[in-house]
Amino acid sequence: MQKQFILLTLLFVTLYAKMDKFDIRPLDYKGLEYQKIKILDSKILSFQKFNDIKVTELSGLAYKNSYLYALSDRGNLYKFSIAFQNTKIKKLKLVEAHKLRKEHSSLKSHDSEGLAWMDNNLLISFEQKHRVSLYSTNGVKISNMKINKKLRDLSNYDGKNKGLESVAYNEKYGIVTTPEKPLKNVSNKYHRLYTKNKIYKFKAKGKITGLDFIDADKVLVLLRKFNLYKLSKYTSLVAVDLSQCNKKQICKTELLAAFSSKNGWNIDNFEGVTKVGKNRFLMISDDNNNFFQKTLLVLFEIMN
């Protein structure tokens, strides 16, 4: 009986994430809305292993029906049940963990980055061998997806680690993806969002790390910027309206929020964002499997 109790206790510790309160806002924050979003809740997450799969380096996020899927750079896919209470993250429980794999074998290389729903399966974007593939919710590869021809030539990318950090999908535009940094053969003046047959341009500071749709036409873009010399971090959230673009395909863009560590914001390496309700989103930071970095989960709302 005692042995069974110990095993059950260990299982409980493994399944539930430890969530500590953590305010990313500066100490002198006045409680007003910051630019055009409102921070509702933020937590530091820490986990134990699940089925011998370490829970770390979380980047891509995808939410559906009270479940949050998270993707690790290491080719691991996690399924959490998540509960919200009013404006707070109430509970986060890890219920599944899978290694990305083909039907009968594991992936030889991964560097999985972006995550999005496509019907009842998951789109995953990759760096290194830059591509977008469709996976089942238990991590089994279904097929590679056809993306814009500009993204198919690996020599176009600025580097192996400057690939497809993020992906989004809806029925109107199909798969939307983009390299973290603009391709080598285009101007750095604009970032670009790529669908299968079109390219949408917009101006924003930083490198793109996350995408999701706000509504049928607007894409929420998560960007980051580091200054290694000043040890400063910058994160921004931008809305790009794909239905309002000029003849050069430069689209209407709105800066929703910009957070800088120089101004006292307690931010980290944010790499994933997903919609969880009307105008409500979660974003997560990748801890890089580094003791000095944190896995931050932030719930925020875009204000009308």
VMD Tcl script that draws the C-alpha trace (Angstrom):
set ca {
  {0.00 0.00 0.00}
  {2.83 2.42 0.90}
  {4.60 1.65 -2.41}
  {1.39 2.37 -4.34}
  {0.98 5.68 -2.49}
  {4.54 6.72 -3.40}
  {3.96 5.84 -7.07}
  {0.72 7.83 -7.16}
  {2.46 10.78 -5.53}
  {5.25 10.67 -8.10}
  {2.68 10.50 -10.90}
  {0.88 13.57 -9.50}
  {4.14 15.54 -9.36}
  {4.93 14.52 -12.93}
  {1.58 15.54 -14.39}
  {1.02 18.95 -12.83}
  {3.17 21.93 -13.69}
  {4.38 24.06 -10.85}
  {3.03 27.55 -11.55}
  {4.56 30.41 -9.61}
  {3.18 33.93 -9.79}
  {5.38 36.20 -11.83}
  {4.65 39.75 -12.93}
  {6.36 40.66 -16.20}
  {5.38 44.31 -15.74}
  {7.81 46.95 -14.43}
  {7.74 47.81 -10.73}
  {6.43 51.29 -11.52}
  {3.60 49.93 -13.67}
  {0.49 52.08 -13.07}
  {-2.12 49.41 -13.71}
  {-3.32 51.05 -16.93}
  {-3.59 49.13 -20.18}
  {-0.21 48.91 -21.86}
  {-0.57 50.35 -25.34}
  {-3.32 48.17 -26.88}
  {-3.16 44.99 -24.81}
  {-3.89 44.13 -21.21}
  {-1.72 41.65 -19.29}
  {-4.16 39.38 -17.47}
  {-1.87 36.80 -15.86}
  {1.70 35.54 -16.02}
  {3.38 32.49 -14.50}
  {6.77 30.85 -14.29}
  {6.35 27.18 -15.19}
  {8.49 24.26 -14.08}
  {7.93 20.61 -14.94}
  {9.13 17.11 -14.26}
  {9.76 14.55 -17.00}
  {6.81 12.78 -18.59}
  {7.40 9.24 -19.89}
  {11.15 10.03 -19.78}
  {10.60 13.03 -22.08}
  {12.05 16.21 -20.62}
  {9.75 19.24 -20.67}
  {11.90 22.14 -21.82}
  {12.49 24.61 -24.67}
  {8.78 25.20 -25.29}
  {8.21 27.39 -28.36}
  {5.14 26.72 -30.52}
  {1.66 26.79 -28.96}
  {-1.76 25.69 -30.26}
  {-4.99 25.79 -28.21}
  {-8.28 24.00 -28.80}
  {-11.18 22.82 -26.60}
  {-9.46 23.36 -23.23}
  {-6.24 21.67 -24.37}
  {-2.96 23.44 -24.97}
  {-0.40 21.79 -27.23}
  {3.21 22.91 -26.90}
  {6.18 22.11 -29.09}
  {9.81 21.77 -28.05}
  {12.77 22.63 -30.27}
  {13.94 19.11 -29.51}
  {11.13 17.50 -31.49}
  {8.79 16.82 -28.57}
  {5.05 17.50 -28.57}
  {3.18 18.02 -25.28}
  {-0.53 18.06 -24.55}
  {-1.80 19.97 -21.51}
  {-5.27 20.39 -20.12}
  {-5.63 24.03 -19.17}
  {-8.26 25.85 -17.16}
  {-8.93 29.57 -16.89}
  {-10.88 31.29 -14.13}
  {-12.01 34.76 -15.11}
  {-8.73 36.43 -16.11}
  {-6.35 33.91 -14.54}
  {-4.59 30.71 -15.56}
  {-6.05 28.37 -12.96}
  {-4.57 24.97 -13.85}
  {-2.10 23.40 -16.25}
  {-1.82 19.63 -16.33}
  {0.44 17.64 -18.65}
  {-1.52 14.67 -19.98}
  {0.57 13.46 -22.94}
  {4.10 13.77 -24.32}
  {5.31 12.38 -27.64}
  {8.46 12.46 -29.71}
  {7.83 13.60 -33.28}
  {8.24 10.62 -35.55}
  {7.36 8.98 -38.78}
  {4.95 6.07 -38.54}
  {7.63 3.49 -37.76}
  {10.71 5.54 -36.88}
  {11.84 8.67 -35.05}
  {12.94 11.84 -36.86}
  {16.63 11.96 -37.71}
  {16.64 15.74 -37.36}
  {14.12 18.15 -35.88}
  {14.53 21.78 -34.68}
  {10.76 22.04 -34.59}
  {9.58 25.61 -33.99}
  {6.04 26.67 -35.01}
  {2.70 25.03 -34.24}
  {-0.85 25.58 -35.53}
  {-4.10 23.71 -35.99}
  {-5.17 22.56 -39.44}
  {-8.57 20.93 -38.98}
  {-7.92 18.19 -36.40}
  {-4.19 17.84 -37.00}
  {-1.18 20.02 -36.27}
  {1.03 21.98 -38.65}
  {4.65 22.15 -37.54}
  {7.29 24.43 -39.05}
  {10.99 23.59 -38.90}
  {14.40 25.19 -39.13}
  {17.57 23.56 -40.45}
  {15.69 21.64 -43.17}
  {13.18 24.47 -43.57}
  {9.71 23.03 -44.14}
  {6.12 22.77 -42.86}
  {4.68 19.32 -42.15}
  {1.36 17.98 -40.92}
  {1.32 15.79 -37.81}
  {-1.26 13.92 -35.81}
  {-1.88 15.04 -32.24}
  {0.25 12.13 -30.99}
  {3.28 13.27 -32.98}
  {3.12 11.02 -36.06}
  {3.99 12.66 -39.37}
  {1.20 12.66 -41.96}
  {2.74 14.59 -44.86}
  {4.92 17.50 -45.92}
  {2.94 20.57 -46.97}
  {3.43 22.62 -50.11}
  {4.58 26.12 -49.22}
  {5.51 29.20 -51.24}
  {8.19 28.46 -53.84}
  {10.43 31.21 -52.38}
  {10.68 29.17 -49.18}
  {11.47 25.83 -50.84}
  {15.02 26.74 -51.89}
  {17.14 26.25 -48.76}
  {19.88 28.48 -50.18}
  {17.52 31.47 -49.95}
  {17.65 31.51 -46.15}
  {19.97 33.70 -44.13}
  {21.15 30.68 -42.16}
  {20.16 27.27 -40.82}
  {18.79 28.87 -37.65}
  {16.94 31.66 -39.46}
  {14.21 29.44 -40.83}
  {10.50 28.90 -40.37}
  {10.09 29.82 -36.69}
  {6.31 30.09 -36.92}
  {3.20 29.00 -38.77}
  {-0.52 29.86 -38.76}
  {-3.56 28.61 -40.65}
  {-7.13 29.49 -41.52}
  {-9.49 28.48 -44.31}
  {-9.32 31.82 -46.13}
  {-5.54 32.11 -46.47}
  {-4.40 28.55 -45.91}
  {-0.93 28.03 -44.45}
  {0.87 31.23 -43.47}
  {4.53 30.99 -42.55}
  {7.66 33.13 -42.56}
  {11.37 32.92 -41.84}
  {12.57 34.41 -38.58}
  {14.72 36.83 -40.58}
  {14.01 37.98 -44.17}
  {15.45 35.84 -46.94}
  {18.87 36.72 -48.32}
  {17.63 37.90 -51.71}
  {15.04 40.43 -50.48}
  {15.18 43.84 -48.82}
  {15.40 43.93 -45.01}
  {13.07 46.92 -45.03}
  {10.03 44.64 -44.70}
  {9.11 41.37 -43.10}
  {7.02 39.02 -45.25}
  {4.23 36.58 -44.57}
  {4.05 33.78 -47.14}
  {0.96 31.86 -48.21}
  {1.12 29.23 -50.93}
  {0.76 31.75 -53.77}
  {1.07 35.23 -52.21}
  {3.49 37.34 -50.21}
  {2.34 40.04 -47.74}
  {4.82 42.71 -46.55}
  {4.88 44.72 -43.34}
  {7.27 46.80 -41.25}
  {8.22 45.76 -37.72}
  {11.30 45.64 -35.49}
  {12.93 42.36 -34.53}
  {12.83 38.75 -35.68}
  {9.56 36.84 -36.08}
  {9.04 34.02 -33.58}
  {5.26 33.42 -33.48}
  {2.06 33.77 -35.52}
  {-1.67 33.25 -35.04}
  {-4.83 34.70 -36.53}
  {-6.70 37.34 -34.54}
  {-9.71 37.07 -36.86}
  {-10.37 36.04 -40.47}
  {-7.91 38.61 -41.90}
  {-5.63 39.88 -39.16}
  {-2.49 38.01 -38.15}
  {-0.89 38.50 -34.75}
  {2.90 38.54 -35.13}
  {5.25 38.00 -32.17}
  {8.76 39.45 -32.56}
  {11.90 39.56 -30.42}
  {15.20 41.39 -30.43}
  {18.32 40.96 -28.30}
  {21.26 43.28 -27.74}
  {24.10 41.09 -26.49}
  {26.32 44.05 -25.65}
  {23.70 45.82 -23.53}
  {22.11 42.54 -22.38}
  {18.69 43.96 -23.26}
  {15.60 42.13 -24.51}
  {12.74 43.46 -26.62}
  {9.43 41.78 -27.46}
  {6.63 43.21 -29.57}
  {3.17 42.20 -30.77}
  {1.99 43.45 -34.16}
  {-1.33 43.01 -35.99}
  {-1.06 42.68 -39.79}
  {-4.27 43.01 -41.82}
  {-3.94 40.81 -44.91}
  {-7.13 42.30 -46.39}
  {-5.74 45.85 -46.42}
  {-2.63 45.88 -48.60}
  {-1.57 48.23 -51.38}
  {-0.50 47.29 -54.92}
  {2.98 46.44 -53.65}
  {1.39 44.08 -51.09}
  {2.46 46.27 -48.17}
  {-0.21 45.70 -45.55}
  {-1.79 47.83 -42.85}
  {0.09 47.15 -39.62}
  {-0.65 48.09 -36.02}
  {1.81 47.91 -33.15}
  {-0.19 46.48 -30.24}
  {2.54 46.36 -27.61}
  {6.29 46.64 -27.17}
  {8.12 45.44 -24.05}
  {11.73 46.31 -23.36}
  {13.87 45.06 -20.48}
  {15.52 48.52 -20.49}
  {12.16 49.87 -19.30}
  {11.84 47.32 -16.49}
  {9.81 44.61 -18.25}
  {10.65 41.13 -16.92}
  {10.56 39.37 -20.26}
  {12.40 36.38 -21.65}
  {12.75 34.57 -24.99}
  {9.12 34.61 -26.20}
  {8.65 32.24 -29.15}
  {5.06 31.03 -29.21}
  {1.59 32.57 -29.27}
  {-1.92 31.12 -29.60}
  {-5.49 32.35 -29.40}
  {-7.51 30.98 -26.46}
  {-10.69 33.08 -26.65}
  {-12.15 36.23 -28.16}
  {-9.21 38.65 -28.28}
  {-7.39 36.56 -25.66}
  {-4.02 34.92 -26.25}
  {-1.26 33.01 -24.52}
  {2.42 33.49 -25.26}
  {5.31 31.40 -23.98}
  {9.06 31.82 -23.65}
  {11.66 29.22 -24.59}
  {14.08 28.61 -21.70}
  {16.74 27.20 -24.08}
  {17.30 24.47 -21.49}
  {19.28 27.11 -19.62}
  {19.24 27.49 -15.83}
  {19.35 31.28 -16.14}
  {16.26 31.51 -18.38}
  {12.60 30.91 -17.58}
  {9.54 29.32 -19.13}
  {7.04 32.17 -18.87}
  {3.37 31.72 -19.77}
  {1.52 35.00 -20.25}
  {-2.21 35.51 -20.76}
  {-3.16 38.80 -22.40}
  {-6.10 40.47 -24.11}
  {-6.15 42.72 -27.17}
  {-8.24 45.75 -26.31}
  {-10.90 46.98 -28.71}
}
mol new
graphics top color blue
foreach p $ca { graphics top sphere $p radius 0.5 }
foreach p [lrange $ca 0 end-1] q [lrange $ca 1 end] { graphics top cylinder $p $q radius 0.2 }
display resetview
